[in-house]
Amino acid sequence: MTRYAVLLFALVLGTSVKAQVQGVMLDEPVALPTLSFYDENGQTYQSSDLKDQWTLVMIGFLTCPDVCPFTLGNLEAAVAETGMRVRPDNVPKVWFLSVDPERDAGYISEYGPFFHPDFRSMTGTRENIDAFVEISDGYYRLMPPDADGAYDVQHTSAVSVIAPDGTLRAKLQPPFDSGLTAEFLARLQITYRKELSK
């Protein structure tokens, strides 16, 4: 697997650390395979749709009690903060990919816009979900059901950062402080533009 170069940004007042975001930049960009996702309205989302824009992609499931709503809420604030640091066409889009299509496929489209009107949420076949999870070095696990058939899903909390060329360039790790996440994303975009100019 590609080694990661870790960048840490910490906001320090005096000697106390008030907040921290860990942005992990890949040593080499990772090309995404051809993938297709969907929602219950017949809207399809192709991996090719990720080109020509910055996109933050997280995985989860709709009945997630904490990680998913916490992360999406913080990403909403981080994207707004990023909008004050980059050009409007470089403000990242956000995709939420459910790894639990059996329960979520019937109303997946409603989840992302609950946090921001521009957020998109989708699911897909197990094959396409697994392909994205593998390429992004993530994980998920459907836990054994209880006596009533209810089950939990364990999953990574990291967020994949896809560049306008459609490659995976970085991952965001919690906590997702809005200002520091925005700073990381802005710096990542500068690095990306320098690479393109070489």
N, CA, C and O of each residue as an XYZ file, in Angstrom:
792
protein
N       0.853     -1.196      0.000
C       0.000      0.000      0.000
C       0.886      1.242      0.000
O       1.974      1.234      0.576
N       0.441      2.258     -0.617
C       1.200      3.500     -0.695
C       1.507      4.028      0.701
O       0.635      4.078      1.568
N       2.749      4.415      0.897
C       3.106      5.012      2.180
C       2.490      6.394      2.279
O       2.241      7.056      1.271
N       2.250      6.814      3.502
C       1.663      8.125      3.715
C       2.684      9.072      4.328
O       3.475      8.691      5.191
N       2.646     10.314      3.860
C       3.416     11.375      4.497
C       2.429     12.165      5.336
O       1.417     12.645      4.827
N       2.718     12.298      6.598
C       1.757     12.892      7.516
C       2.064     14.360      7.750
O       3.188     14.742      8.074
N       1.034     15.166      7.576
C       1.141     16.593      7.875
C       0.241     16.892      9.052
O      -0.949     16.577      9.029
N       0.797     17.492     10.067
C       0.001     17.866     11.231
C      -0.061     19.374     11.322
O       0.957     20.065     11.270
N      -1.289     19.872     11.460
C      -1.483     21.296     11.674
C      -2.099     21.459     13.057
O      -3.146     20.876     13.337
N      -1.471     22.235     13.917
C      -2.018     22.430     15.256
C      -2.160     23.918     15.524
O      -1.261     24.703     15.223
N      -3.274     24.290     16.082
C      -3.505     25.667     16.498
C      -3.089     25.776     17.952
O      -3.695     25.165     18.832
N      -2.045     26.561     18.197
C      -1.476     26.602     19.534
C      -1.587     28.020     20.084
O      -1.167     28.985     19.445
N      -2.148     28.124     21.254
C      -2.187     29.391     21.976
C      -1.326     29.199     23.222
O      -1.671     28.428     24.118
N      -0.180     29.924     23.265
C       0.743     29.690     24.354
C       1.337     28.307     24.180
O       1.925     28.003     23.142
N       1.182     27.460     25.204
C       1.707     26.107     25.124
C       0.596     25.070     25.066
O       0.874     23.870     25.055
N      -0.655     25.510     25.029
C      -1.754     24.541     25.033
C      -2.308     24.370     23.626
O      -2.554     25.354     22.927
N      -2.504     23.128     23.214
C      -3.078     22.840     21.908
C      -4.590     22.882     22.042
O      -5.179     22.121     22.810
N      -5.210     23.773     21.292
C      -6.662     23.939     21.364
C      -7.391     23.013     20.414
O      -8.491     22.555     20.725
N      -6.796     22.725     19.248
C      -7.442     21.866     18.264
C      -6.382     21.314     17.333
O      -5.294     21.876     17.214
N      -6.697     20.229     16.683
C      -5.726     19.613     15.792
C      -6.459     18.873     14.685
O      -7.485     18.237     14.923
N      -5.929     18.959     13.483
C      -6.431     18.146     12.389
C      -5.246     17.425     11.779
O      -4.174     18.005     11.610
N      -5.437     16.197     11.462
C      -4.364     15.419     10.843
C      -4.744     15.182      9.386
O      -5.698     14.464      9.090
N      -3.991     15.790      8.492
C      -4.187     15.558      7.074
C      -3.095     14.648      6.579
O      -1.912     14.906      6.800
N      -3.484     13.587      5.914
C      -2.525     12.597      5.448
C      -2.448     12.668      3.930
O      -3.399     12.310      3.235
N      -1.311     13.131      3.420
C      -1.117     13.221      1.976
C      -0.438     11.946      1.478
O       0.551     11.493      2.053
N      -0.972     11.384      0.420
C      -0.348     10.211     -0.168
C       0.950     10.590     -0.856
O       1.052     11.660     -1.455
N       1.940      9.718     -0.771
C       3.196      9.965     -1.473
C       2.971     10.033     -2.973
O       3.595     10.837     -3.666
N       2.083      9.192     -3.471
C       1.740      9.165     -4.883
C       0.226      9.150     -5.015
O      -0.448      8.484     -4.229
N      -0.333      9.872     -5.997
C      -1.780      9.822     -6.192
C      -2.233      8.425     -6.599
O      -1.488      7.682     -7.239
N      -3.452      8.077     -6.224
C      -4.006      6.762     -6.533
C      -5.196      6.942     -7.468
O      -6.168      7.615     -7.125
N      -5.114      6.340     -8.648
C      -6.199      6.432     -9.609
C      -7.381      5.579     -9.147
O      -7.203      4.463     -8.658
N      -8.578      6.117     -9.310
C      -9.770      5.364     -8.956
C     -10.184      4.467    -10.113
O     -10.069      4.863    -11.273
N     -10.663      3.266     -9.814
C     -11.204      2.426    -10.884
C     -12.542      2.988    -11.356
O     -13.068      3.929    -10.761
N     -13.084      2.421    -12.405
C     -14.398      2.821    -12.887
C     -15.451      2.289    -11.912
O     -15.620      1.079    -11.765
N     -16.153      3.206    -11.252
C     -17.143      2.841    -10.240
C     -18.450      3.554    -10.540
O     -18.474      4.608    -11.175
N     -19.538      2.953    -10.068
C     -20.853      3.557    -10.255
C     -21.672      3.386     -8.987
O     -21.738      2.296     -8.420
N     -22.295      4.473     -8.547
C     -23.161      4.454     -7.368
C     -24.520      5.026     -7.747
O     -24.695      5.509     -8.866
N     -25.472      4.979     -6.843
C     -26.831      5.398     -7.191
C     -27.596      5.798     -5.940
O     -27.179      5.514     -4.817
N     -28.734      6.469     -6.160
C     -29.675      6.696     -5.070
C     -31.045      6.173     -5.496
O     -31.199      5.650     -6.599
N     -32.030      6.313     -4.626
C     -33.348      5.741     -4.889
C     -34.133      6.502     -5.947
O     -35.178      6.033     -6.399
N     -33.643      7.662     -6.343
C     -34.322      8.461     -7.361
C     -33.822      8.177     -8.774
O     -34.245      8.820     -9.735
N     -32.929      7.220     -8.884
C     -32.381      6.889    -10.196
C     -31.184      7.721    -10.587
O     -30.662      7.581    -11.694
N     -30.738      8.593     -9.684
C     -29.534      9.396     -9.944
C     -28.316      8.493     -9.834
O     -28.185      7.746     -8.865
N     -27.431      8.552    -10.808
C     -26.209      7.766    -10.760
C     -25.012      8.686    -10.547
O     -25.009      9.846    -10.957
N     -24.018      8.141     -9.907
C     -22.789      8.863     -9.609
C     -21.623      7.982    -10.045
O     -21.408      6.899     -9.501
N     -20.883      8.460    -11.025
C     -19.750      7.702    -11.555
C     -18.458      8.246    -10.968
O     -18.372      9.418    -10.600
N     -17.453      7.375    -10.887
C     -16.152      7.870    -10.439
C     -15.635      8.954    -11.375
O     -14.866      9.818    -10.953
N     -16.043      8.919    -12.628
C     -15.631      9.967    -13.569
C     -16.243     11.325    -13.212
O     -15.723     12.364    -13.619
N     -17.351     11.321    -12.450
C     -17.969     12.578    -12.023
C     -17.107     13.326    -11.011
O     -17.331     14.508    -10.751
N     -16.129     12.642    -10.447
C     -15.254     13.271     -9.468
C     -14.205     14.169    -10.118
O     -13.536     14.940     -9.430
N     -14.060     14.074    -11.427
C     -13.056     14.887    -12.108
C     -13.520     16.334    -12.216
O     -14.713     16.635    -12.187
N     -12.536     17.215    -12.342
C     -12.757     18.653    -12.521
C     -13.319     19.325    -11.279
O     -13.897     20.408    -11.371
N     -13.161     18.706    -10.135
C     -13.585     19.320     -8.877
C     -12.835     18.638     -7.734
O     -12.335     17.522     -7.881
N     -12.766     19.324     -6.598
C     -12.269     18.701     -5.376
C     -13.463     18.054     -4.676
O     -14.532     18.657     -4.578
N     -13.282     16.836     -4.194
C     -14.382     16.119     -3.553
C     -13.883     15.419     -2.296
O     -12.808     14.819     -2.284
N     -14.686     15.509     -1.238
C     -14.445     14.784      0.003
C     -15.440     13.630      0.056
O     -16.649     13.846     -0.017
N     -14.938     12.415      0.182
C     -15.800     11.233      0.175
C     -15.641     10.495      1.498
O     -14.535     10.130      1.895
N     -16.763     10.285      2.168
C     -16.733      9.492      3.400
C     -17.678      8.322      3.262
O     -18.653      8.383      2.512
N     -17.387      7.248      3.991
C     -18.274      6.092      4.000
C     -18.963      6.012      5.358
O     -18.463      6.529      6.357
N     -20.118      5.355      5.373
C     -20.854      5.198      6.617
C     -22.178      4.508      6.364
O     -22.325      3.760      5.397
N     -23.145      4.763      7.242
C     -24.479      4.180      7.088
C     -25.476      5.095      7.772
O     -25.114      5.842      8.681
N     -26.724      5.041      7.343
C     -27.699      6.046      7.766
C     -28.081      5.979      9.229
O     -28.413      7.009      9.817
N     -28.047      4.807      9.839
C     -28.410      4.707     11.251
C     -27.199      4.829     12.169
O     -27.274      4.491     13.350
N     -26.097      5.306     11.632
C     -24.886      5.543     12.429
C     -25.214      6.551     13.529
O     -25.699      7.643     13.232
N     -24.961      6.209     14.785
C     -25.383      7.089     15.871
C     -24.461      8.265     16.147
O     -24.885      9.233     16.779
N     -23.212      8.214     15.691
C     -22.287      9.265     16.106
C     -21.289      9.681     15.033
O     -21.243     10.856     14.667
N     -20.488      8.746     14.518
C     -19.391      9.112     13.622
C     -19.892      9.837     12.374
O     -19.351     10.881     12.008
N     -20.913      9.298     11.722
C     -21.385      9.888     10.455
C     -21.979     11.283     10.647
O     -21.560     12.218      9.964
N     -22.935     11.449     11.551
C     -23.458     12.812     11.717
C     -22.416     13.799     12.238
O     -22.408     14.962     11.833
N     -21.544     13.349     13.127
C     -20.484     14.209     13.646
C     -19.563     14.659     12.515
O     -19.235     15.840     12.404
N     -19.150     13.706     11.676
C     -18.225     14.024     10.594
C     -18.863     14.928      9.552
O     -18.249     15.906      9.125
N     -20.083     14.619      9.138
C     -20.741     15.445      8.129
C     -21.024     16.851      8.651
O     -20.910     17.824      7.907
N     -21.390     16.959      9.912
C     -21.597     18.278     10.496
C     -20.321     19.090     10.500
O     -20.337     20.282     10.194
N     -19.211     18.450     10.845
C     -17.934     19.150     10.850
C     -17.443     19.447      9.436
O     -16.808     20.475      9.204
N     -17.733     18.557      8.495
C     -17.342     18.825      7.119
C     -18.109     20.013      6.551
O     -17.568     20.775      5.749
N     -19.352     20.173      6.956
C     -20.119     21.332      6.508
C     -19.414     22.616      6.926
O     -19.275     23.547      6.133
N     -18.968     22.654      8.189
C     -18.259     23.833      8.682
C     -16.900     23.989      7.998
O     -16.484     25.106      7.688
N     -16.206     22.868      7.764
C     -14.886     22.924      7.135
C     -14.976     23.387      5.688
O     -14.130     24.152      5.223
N     -16.004     22.924      4.972
C     -16.177     23.347      3.579
C     -16.485     24.843      3.514
O     -15.971     25.554      2.651
N     -17.323     25.311      4.428
C     -17.628     26.747      4.475
C     -16.361     27.557      4.746
O     -16.146     28.603      4.135
N     -15.537     27.076      5.652
C     -14.276     27.761      5.970
C     -13.327     27.710      4.773
O     -12.646     28.693      4.482
N     -13.278     26.583      4.085
C     -12.419     26.458      2.907
C     -12.837     27.454      1.838
O     -11.997     27.977      1.106
N     -14.145     27.717      1.749
C     -14.655     28.665      0.771
C     -14.129     30.071      0.959
O     -14.181     30.879      0.031
N     -13.618     30.383      2.150
C     -13.034     31.697      2.393
C     -11.546     31.730      2.065
O     -10.909     32.778      2.162
N     -10.987     30.571      1.673
C      -9.546     30.491      1.414
C      -9.204     30.135     -0.026
O      -8.069     30.337     -0.460
N     -10.175     29.607     -0.774
C      -9.904     29.176     -2.141
C     -10.937     29.787     -3.083
O     -11.949     30.329     -2.639
N     -10.675     29.696     -4.388
C     -11.629     30.168     -5.377
C     -12.930     29.370     -5.272
O     -12.911     28.209     -4.864
N     -14.046     29.975     -5.632
C     -15.329     29.273     -5.532
C     -15.365     27.936     -6.256
O     -16.001     26.995     -5.781
N     -14.686     27.836     -7.408
C     -14.707     26.573     -8.154
C     -13.801     25.511     -7.533
O     -13.782     24.373     -8.000
N     -13.053     25.863     -6.492
C     -12.199     24.902     -5.793
C     -12.744     24.501     -4.427
O     -12.098     23.750     -3.697
N     -13.928     24.998     -4.081
C     -14.545     24.578     -2.822
C     -14.946     23.105     -2.964
O     -15.654     22.760     -3.909
N     -14.517     22.240     -2.061
C     -14.786     20.808     -2.227
C     -16.275     20.463     -2.175
O     -17.046     21.046     -1.414
N     -16.646     19.493     -3.012
C     -17.956     18.857     -2.915
C     -17.848     17.768     -1.862
O     -16.743     17.366     -1.496
N     -18.980     17.287     -1.372
C     -18.982     16.209     -0.377
C     -19.898     15.096     -0.846
O     -21.056     15.328     -1.193
N     -19.363     13.882     -0.853
C     -20.123     12.672     -1.156
C     -20.135     11.781      0.078
O     -19.107     11.560      0.718
N     -21.322     11.275      0.395
C     -21.462     10.276      1.469
C     -21.860      8.960      0.819
O     -22.887      8.882      0.144
N     -21.048      7.921      1.022
C     -21.296      6.610      0.431
C     -21.715      5.630      1.521
O     -20.926      5.297      2.406
N     -22.960      5.173      1.450
C     -23.427      4.182      2.421
C     -22.890      2.804      2.053
O     -22.978      2.367      0.906
N     -22.330      2.130      3.061
C     -21.846      0.760      2.869
C     -22.909     -0.250      3.295
O     -22.632     -1.444      3.409
N     -24.122      0.238      3.527
C     -25.217     -0.614      3.993
C     -26.427     -0.483      3.056
O     -27.496     -0.044      3.480
N     -26.256     -0.864      1.778
C     -27.342     -0.663      0.820
C     -28.609     -1.431      1.147
O     -29.701     -1.003      0.775
N     -28.485     -2.557      1.836
C     -29.660     -3.354      2.167
C     -30.674     -2.556      2.982
O     -31.880     -2.723      2.803
N     -30.198     -1.696      3.868
C     -31.107     -0.881      4.681
C     -31.274      0.536      4.156
O     -32.306      1.164      4.392
N     -30.262      1.055      3.441
C     -30.240      2.486      3.146
C     -30.670      2.864      1.737
O     -30.959      4.032      1.477
N     -30.719      1.907      0.828
C     -30.942      2.245     -0.582
C     -32.271      2.950     -0.825
O     -32.389      3.722     -1.776
N     -33.276      2.699      0.018
C     -34.608      3.248     -0.226
C     -34.753      4.731      0.039
O     -35.707      5.347     -0.437
N     -33.820      5.333      0.797
C     -33.934      6.765      1.099
C     -32.582      7.422      1.320
O     -32.455      8.363      2.104
N     -31.575      6.918      0.621
C     -30.214      7.410      0.807
C     -30.044      8.863      0.393
O     -29.234      9.578      0.983
N     -30.793      9.318     -0.613
C     -30.573     10.661     -1.148
C     -30.872     11.758     -0.131
O     -30.378     12.876     -0.280
N     -31.656     11.471      0.885
C     -32.073     12.485      1.853
C     -30.981     12.828      2.869
O     -31.021     13.888      3.494
N     -30.011     11.933      3.030
C     -29.080     12.067      4.144
C     -28.102     13.230      3.965
O     -28.004     14.090      4.840
N     -27.385     13.265      2.855
C     -26.401     14.329      2.646
C     -26.981     15.721      2.717
O     -26.437     16.566      3.428
N     -28.081     16.000      1.998
C     -28.652     17.346      2.040
C     -29.176     17.771      3.402
O     -29.402     18.960      3.628
N     -29.372     16.827      4.312
C     -29.764     17.200      5.670
C     -28.681     18.068      6.317
O     -28.985     18.934      7.138
N     -27.416     17.833      5.946
C     -26.292     18.574      6.516
C     -25.944     19.806      5.688
O     -25.514     20.823      6.233
N     -26.131     19.716      4.368
C     -25.931     20.867      3.490
C     -26.633     20.547      2.176
O     -26.564     19.413      1.702
N     -27.309     21.532      1.578
C     -28.054     21.258      0.338
C     -27.201     20.711     -0.801
O     -27.714     20.022     -1.683
N     -25.899     21.015     -0.788
C     -25.026     20.565     -1.879
C     -24.379     19.212     -1.615
O     -23.756     18.653     -2.518
N     -24.507     18.670     -0.413
C     -23.934     17.360     -0.117
C     -24.746     16.289     -0.844
O     -25.969     16.391     -0.937
N     -24.073     15.274     -1.352
C     -24.732     14.182     -2.049
C     -24.496     12.873     -1.300
O     -23.406     12.631     -0.780
N     -25.516     12.043     -1.252
C     -25.404     10.743     -0.586
C     -25.910      9.656     -1.511
O     -26.871      9.853     -2.254
N     -25.263      8.523     -1.461
C     -25.508      7.455     -2.423
C     -25.097      6.117     -1.833
O     -24.514      6.066     -0.750
N     -25.392      5.051     -2.529
C     -24.908      3.727     -2.183
C     -24.614      3.009     -3.491
O     -24.561      3.647     -4.542
N     -24.424      1.708     -3.449
C     -24.091      0.993     -4.673
C     -24.110     -0.495     -4.464
O     -24.548     -0.983     -3.422
N     -23.642     -1.206     -5.443
C     -23.516     -2.649     -5.296
C     -22.370     -2.935     -4.335
O     -21.489     -2.100     -4.130
N     -22.398     -4.117     -3.756
C     -21.324     -4.488     -2.833
C     -19.977     -4.447     -3.551
O     -18.974     -4.058     -2.953
N     -19.942     -4.837     -4.810
C     -18.694     -4.846     -5.567
C     -18.112     -3.450     -5.699
O     -16.914     -3.258     -5.490
N     -18.944     -2.467     -6.045
C     -18.455     -1.104     -6.204
C     -18.097     -0.463     -4.876
O     -17.115      0.273     -4.780
N     -18.895     -0.743     -3.846
C     -18.571     -0.229     -2.512
C     -17.220     -0.766     -2.061
O     -16.357     -0.008     -1.617
N     -17.042     -2.076     -2.178
C     -15.800     -2.691     -1.724
C     -14.593     -2.185     -2.510
O     -13.504     -2.028     -1.957
N     -14.791     -1.931     -3.801
C     -13.682     -1.430     -4.615
C     -13.234     -0.054     -4.130
O     -12.036      0.215     -4.043
N     -14.204      0.828     -3.809
C     -13.813      2.149     -3.313
C     -13.156      2.040     -1.938
O     -12.144      2.693     -1.681
N     -13.719      1.228     -1.063
C     -13.155      1.077      0.282
C     -11.728      0.559      0.206
O     -10.860      1.016      0.950
N     -11.481     -0.384     -0.682
C     -10.127     -0.939     -0.809
C      -9.148      0.100     -1.341
O      -8.052      0.249     -0.802
N      -9.532      0.821     -2.394
C      -8.615      1.773     -3.007
C      -8.326      2.946     -2.063
O      -7.265      3.566     -2.143
N      -9.277      3.244     -1.169
C      -9.079      4.349     -0.226
C      -8.470      3.885      1.093
O      -8.330      4.673      2.029
N      -8.110      2.608      1.163
C      -7.497      2.042      2.367
C      -8.411      2.212      3.581
O      -7.946      2.456      4.694
N      -9.727      2.078      3.345
C     -10.696      2.163      4.432
C     -11.126      0.779      4.875
O     -10.543     -0.224      4.463
N     -12.136      0.730      5.706
C     -12.683     -0.557      6.119
C     -14.115     -0.362      6.596
O     -14.515      0.733      6.990
N     -14.872     -1.443      6.552
C     -16.175     -1.498      7.203
C     -16.473     -2.955      7.504
O     -15.903     -3.863      6.899
N     -17.370     -3.158      8.441
C     -17.751     -4.518      8.807
C     -19.196     -4.513      9.270
O     -19.560     -3.773     10.184
N     -20.016     -5.339      8.638
C     -21.390     -5.519      9.077
C     -21.373     -6.493     10.245
O     -20.955     -7.641     10.096
N     -21.824     -6.038     11.401
C     -21.771     -6.855     12.603
C     -22.898     -7.894     12.607
O     -23.918     -7.693     11.947
N     -22.733     -8.987     13.333
C     -23.788    -10.003     13.391
C     -25.088     -9.411     13.932
O     -25.056     -8.616     14.871
N     -26.235     -9.786     13.352
C     -27.517     -9.250     13.824
C     -27.897     -9.807     15.184
O     -27.491    -10.907     15.557
N     -28.694     -9.017     15.929
C     -29.200     -9.500     17.203
C     -30.463    -10.330     16.970
O     -30.809    -10.642     15.830
N     -31.131    -10.676     18.039
C     -32.312    -11.540     17.936
C     -33.421    -10.908     17.101
O     -34.229    -11.619     16.504
N     -33.463     -9.591     17.057
C     -34.484     -8.893     16.277
C     -34.048     -8.599     14.841
O     -34.803     -8.010     14.067
N     -32.836     -9.008     14.493
C     -32.332     -8.766     13.151
C     -31.612     -7.442     12.988
O     -31.116     -7.140     11.903
N     -31.545     -6.649     14.042
C     -30.840     -5.368     13.971
C     -29.331     -5.607     14.029
O     -28.864     -6.531     14.695
N     -28.586     -4.773     13.329
C     -27.132     -4.930     13.339
C     -26.468     -3.574     13.223
O     -27.057     -2.612     12.730
N     -25.232     -3.516     13.686
C     -24.437     -2.297     13.618
C     -23.427     -2.443     12.491
O     -23.224     -3.537     11.964
N     -22.803     -1.344     12.130
C     -21.763     -1.345     11.102
C     -20.553     -0.601     11.648
O     -20.647      0.565     12.032
N     -19.429     -1.283     11.678
C     -18.182     -0.615     12.031
C     -17.542     -0.099     10.745
O     -17.558     -0.782      9.721
N     -16.979      1.108     10.801
C     -16.371      1.653      9.584
C     -15.337      2.706      9.924
O     -15.325      3.268     11.020
N     -14.473      2.957      8.960
C     -13.449      3.972      9.129
C     -14.085      5.361      9.217
O     -15.134      5.615      8.626
N     -13.446      6.233      9.948
C     -13.942      7.610     10.069
C     -13.154      8.576      9.194
O     -13.463      9.767      9.156
N     -12.133      8.075      8.487
C     -11.325      8.938      7.635
C     -12.135      9.378      6.412
O     -13.051      8.680      5.977
N     -11.787     10.530      5.872
C     -12.455     11.099      4.702
C     -11.437     11.179      3.571
O     -10.349     11.728      3.746
N     -11.793     10.630      2.412
C     -10.898     10.639      1.250
C     -10.998     11.967      0.515
O     -12.090     12.511      0.347
N      -9.861     12.485      0.079
C      -9.816     13.737     -0.671
C      -9.443     13.414     -2.115
O      -8.341     12.942     -2.395
N     -10.386     13.679     -3.032
C     -10.188     13.392     -4.443
C      -9.894     14.707     -5.171
O     -10.631     15.683     -5.029
N      -8.817     14.720     -5.947
C      -8.395     15.912     -6.685
C      -9.145     16.024     -8.013
O      -9.797     15.068     -8.434
N      -9.061     17.172     -8.673
C      -9.762     17.360     -9.947
C      -9.340     16.409    -11.065
O     -10.073     16.256    -12.042
N      -8.187     15.774    -10.948
C      -7.798     14.793    -11.966
C      -8.397     13.421    -11.675
O      -8.103     12.452    -12.375
N      -9.244     13.336    -10.631
C      -9.923     12.088    -10.312
C      -9.094     11.104     -9.520
O      -9.448      9.928     -9.441
N      -7.995     11.553     -8.927
C      -7.150     10.670     -8.135
C      -7.300     10.959     -6.643
O      -7.577     12.085     -6.232
N      -7.111      9.922     -5.861
C      -7.090     10.060     -4.409
C      -5.757     10.675     -4.024
O      -4.702     10.126     -4.340
N      -5.800     11.830     -3.332
C      -4.586     12.572     -3.009
C      -4.278     12.617     -1.523
O      -3.116     12.738     -1.134
N      -5.306     12.521     -0.689
C      -5.090     12.687      0.747
C      -6.271     12.098      1.511
O      -7.302     11.745      0.939
N      -6.082     12.008      2.819
C      -7.171     11.593      3.694
C      -7.192     12.516      4.897
O      -6.149     12.938      5.396
N      -8.381     12.819      5.348
C      -8.560     13.620      6.551
C      -8.892     12.682      7.702
O      -9.720     11.782      7.563
N      -8.246     12.897      8.825
C      -8.487     12.093     10.016
C      -9.126     12.978     11.080
O      -8.807     14.164     11.163
N     -10.022     12.427     11.895
C     -10.604     13.244     12.964
C      -9.554     13.609     13.998
O      -8.568     12.888     14.146
N      -9.739     14.719     14.722
C     -10.925     15.575     14.726
C     -10.916     16.527     13.537
O      -9.852     16.867     13.019
N     -12.094     16.957     13.105
C     -12.226     17.779     11.916
C     -12.477     19.240     12.302
O     -13.549     19.783     12.034
N     -11.498     19.862     12.921
C     -11.605     21.281     13.240
C     -11.766     22.052     11.928
O     -10.991     21.848     10.993
N     -12.757     22.928     11.854
C     -13.082     23.561     10.583
C     -11.942     24.417     10.031
O     -11.607     24.311      8.851
N     -11.349     25.254     10.863
C     -10.286     26.128     10.393
C      -9.050     25.374      9.964
O      -8.454     25.691      8.934
N      -8.658     24.385     10.734
C      -7.445     23.638     10.430
C      -7.648     22.682      9.267
O      -6.727     22.446      8.485
N      -8.840     22.137      9.151
C      -9.142     21.309      7.985
C      -9.112     22.161      6.725
O      -8.577     21.740      5.699
N      -9.685     23.359      6.800
C      -9.656     24.275      5.658
C      -8.229     24.643      5.294
O      -7.896     24.730      4.112
N      -7.387     24.858      6.285
C      -5.986     25.193      6.029
C      -5.284     24.038      5.324
O      -4.523     24.252      4.381
N      -5.537     22.826      5.778
C      -4.931     21.650      5.139
C      -5.381     21.540      3.685
O      -4.561     21.320      2.793
N      -6.685     21.694      3.448
C      -7.210     21.573      2.085
C      -6.667     22.667      1.176
O      -6.366     22.410      0.011
N      -6.541     23.877      1.694
C      -5.985     24.967      0.893
C      -4.535     24.684      0.535
O      -4.120     24.910     -0.602
N      -3.761     24.190      1.495
C      -2.356     23.863      1.225
C      -2.241     22.710      0.230
O      -1.353     22.697     -0.622
N      -3.145     21.753      0.349
C      -3.156     20.631     -0.585
C      -3.406     21.114     -2.008
O      -2.787     20.626     -2.953
N      -4.304     22.064     -2.155
C      -4.586     22.595     -3.485
C      -3.382     23.337     -4.056
O      -3.119     23.261     -5.257
N      -2.659     24.044     -3.217
C      -1.445     24.728     -3.670
C      -0.425     23.707     -4.162
O       0.165     23.880     -5.229
N      -0.218     22.642     -3.386
C       0.706     21.591     -3.770
C       0.304     20.950     -5.100
O       1.145     20.675     -5.956
N      -0.988     20.722     -5.249
C      -1.508     20.116     -6.478
C      -1.228     21.013     -7.682
O      -0.789     20.526     -8.724
N      -1.476     22.305     -7.551
C      -1.244     23.231     -8.660
C       0.250     23.298     -9.012
O       0.609     23.400    -10.185
N       1.107     23.240     -8.003
C       2.551     23.238     -8.277
C       2.949     22.005     -9.050
O       3.778     22.084     -9.957
N       2.373     20.863     -8.708
C       2.681     19.635     -9.436
C       2.262     19.737    -10.894
O       2.988     19.297    -11.785
N       1.085     20.321    -11.140
C       0.589     20.445    -12.500
C       1.436     21.385    -13.340
O       1.517     21.236    -14.559
N       2.071     22.359    -12.683
C       2.846     23.360    -13.418
C       4.239     22.881    -13.766
O       4.947     23.551    -14.518
N       4.650     21.743    -13.243
C       6.004     21.239    -13.520
C       6.101     20.680    -14.928
O       7.165     20.212    -15.335
